[in-house]
Amino acid sequence: MSNTTSALTRLKSAQKSAKGVSLYSRFVNRPAGRYLAAGAYRLGLTPNHVTMISAAFSFAAIAVTVLAAPTWTAGLIAWLGLAVGFAFDSADGQLARLRGGGSAVGEWLDHVVDCAKITALHTAVLISFYRHPGHFGTAADGWLLVPLGFQLAAVVTFFGGLLTEQLKSKAAQGDRAAPSTARAVALLPVDHGVFCLVFLLLGGGGAFRWVYTVLAVAAALFLVAFLTKWFRELSAVRR
């Protein structure tokens, strides 16, 4: 137990900046990931082990979304798998910092799993819409464009943000300005943890469809805002 307590203490002082992080990730997912990282450290797991555990939970939830009937129970199981997977996704980086730093292959594996998860999750919703049009009210083919559009916005946001971090100067990456609470609240609609909550409505059919669509629109609007911001930031970088 003392090893776990010591790991938690060290992790508290080794957190990444909260700037640009939503309230859910800051106050729910990162703290949950901190406990998971401390437990993984005590068990002797590596960050790559934790990444694969995250993938296992996430893809199990995706499989439920694709294969099971869209009931309230299936939605609860899907949300739980996605939420736990997201917490482990936070834990792998924290564990790497606790162990003295990550590796190139660890970072690569983390990003590949994240990209696969994002792509597969919206594909799962598309398949569920197609398989159960009566439940979701998606008999009109136009509704099948919503998961495709959401997937496009999510993947481009993920890739654009990742590439921007790689291209920005070290000085820009080291910006430690105090995080804005207003910004943290505004980012909630595009936080993966908040998105996972919509699966609790899977049994509700039309309710799931509409909330999912609202989040899809938010993702598209935020993508435009992010691309504009990143373009301006990179335009100021001198290489």
ZIQUISUL-V611150 format. One record per pair of residues at least 4 apart in sequence whose ideal C-beta (glycine too) atoms are under 8 Angstrom apart, sorted by the first residue. I is the first residue (numbers start at 1). J is the second residue. Records with the same first field share a line. If there is no record, write none. Layout:
I=J / J
This chain:
1=5
2=6
3=7 / 41 / 42
4=8 / 38 / 39 / 41 / 42
5=9
6=10
7=11 / 37 / 38 / 41 / 42 / 98
8=12 / 34 / 35 / 38
9=13
10=14 / 98
11=15 / 34 / 37 / 38 / 94 / 97 / 98
12=34
14=94 / 97 / 98
15=30 / 34 / 94
16=93
17=21 / 175 / 176 / 179
18=26 / 179 / 184
19=175 / 176 / 177 / 178 / 179 / 180
20=179 / 183 / 187
21=25 / 26 / 30 / 179 / 184 / 187
22=26 / 184 / 185 / 187 / 188 / 190 / 191 / 193 / 194
23=27 / 181 / 184 / 185 / 187 / 188 / 191
24=28 / 29 / 188 / 191 / 193 / 194
25=29 / 30 / 90 / 191 / 192 / 193
26=30 / 179 / 184
27=31
28=32 / 193
29=33 / 86 / 87 / 90 / 193
30=34 / 90 / 94
31=35
32=36 / 87 / 90 / 91
33=37 / 87 / 88 / 89 / 90 / 91 / 93 / 94
34=38 / 90 / 91 / 94
35=39
36=40 / 50 / 87 / 88 / 90 / 91
37=41 / 50 / 90 / 91 / 92 / 94 / 95 / 98
38=42 / 98
39=43
40=45 / 49 / 50 / 91 / 95
41=45 / 95 / 98 / 99
45=49 / 50 / 95
46=50 / 95 / 99 / 106
47=51 / 92 / 93 / 95 / 96 / 99 / 102 / 103 / 106 / 110
48=52 / 92 / 105 / 106 / 109
49=53
50=54 / 88 / 91 / 92 / 95
51=55 / 88 / 89 / 92 / 106 / 109 / 110 / 113
52=56 / 113
53=57 / 88
54=58 / 85 / 86 / 87 / 88 / 89 / 91 / 92 / 113
55=59 / 85 / 113 / 116 / 117
56=60 / 85
57=61 / 81 / 82 / 84 / 85 / 88
58=62 / 81 / 82 / 85 / 86 / 89 / 113 / 117 / 121
59=63 / 85 / 117 / 120
60=64 / 81
61=65 / 77 / 78 / 79 / 80 / 81 / 82 / 85 / 199
62=66 / 78 / 117 / 120 / 121 / 124
63=67
64=68 / 74 / 77 / 78 / 81
65=70 / 74 / 78 / 121 / 124 / 125 / 127 / 128 / 199 / 202
66=124 / 127 / 128
68=74 / 77
69=74 / 132
70=74 / 75 / 128 / 132 / 135 / 136 / 202 / 203 / 205 / 208
71=75 / 202 / 203
72=76 / 202 / 203 / 204
73=77 / 203
74=78 / 202 / 203
75=79 / 199 / 200 / 201 / 202 / 203 / 208
76=80 / 200
77=81
78=82 / 199 / 202
79=83 / 196 / 197 / 199 / 200
80=84
81=85
82=86 / 121 / 196 / 199
83=87 / 193 / 196
84=88
85=89 / 117
86=90 / 192 / 193 / 196
87=91
88=92
89=110 / 113 / 114
90=94
91=95
92=96 / 106 / 110
93=97 / 102 / 110
94=98
95=99
96=101 / 102 / 103 / 106
97=101 / 102
102=106 / 107
103=107
104=108
105=109
106=110
107=111
108=112
109=113
110=114
111=115 / 162
112=116
113=117
114=118 / 158
115=119 / 155 / 158 / 159
116=120
117=121
118=122 / 151 / 154 / 155 / 158
119=123 / 151 / 155
120=124
121=125
122=126 / 147 / 148 / 150 / 151 / 154
123=127 / 147 / 151
124=128
125=129 / 147 / 150 / 212
126=130 / 144 / 147 / 148 / 151
127=131
128=132 / 136 / 202
129=133 / 136 / 138 / 143 / 144 / 146 / 147 / 209
130=138 / 144
132=136 / 138
133=137 / 138 / 139
134=139
135=205
136=143 / 205 / 206 / 208 / 209
137=143 / 205 / 206 / 209
138=143 / 144 / 209
139=143
141=145
143=209
144=148
145=149
146=150 / 209 / 212 / 213 / 216
147=151 / 212 / 216
148=152
149=153 / 216 / 220
150=154 / 212 / 215 / 216 / 219 / 220
151=155
152=156
153=157 / 216 / 219 / 220 / 222 / 223
154=158 / 219
155=159
156=160 / 223 / 227
157=161 / 190 / 219 / 222 / 223 / 226
158=162
159=163
160=164 / 223 / 226 / 227 / 230
161=165 / 226 / 230
162=166
163=167
164=168 / 230 / 233 / 234
165=173
167=234 / 237
168=172 / 173 / 233 / 234 / 237
169=173 / 237 / 238
170=174
171=175
172=233 / 237
179=183 / 184
180=184
181=185
182=186
183=187
184=188
187=191 / 222
188=194
189=194 / 215 / 218 / 219 / 222
190=194 / 195 / 215 / 218 / 219 / 222
191=195
192=196
193=197
194=215
195=215
198=208 / 211 / 212 / 215
199=208
201=207 / 208 / 211
202=208
203=208
204=208
205=209
206=210
207=211
208=212
209=213
210=214
211=215
212=216
213=217
214=218
215=219
216=220
217=221
218=222
219=223
220=224
221=225
222=226
223=227
224=228
225=229
226=230
227=231
228=232
229=233
230=234
231=235
232=236
233=237
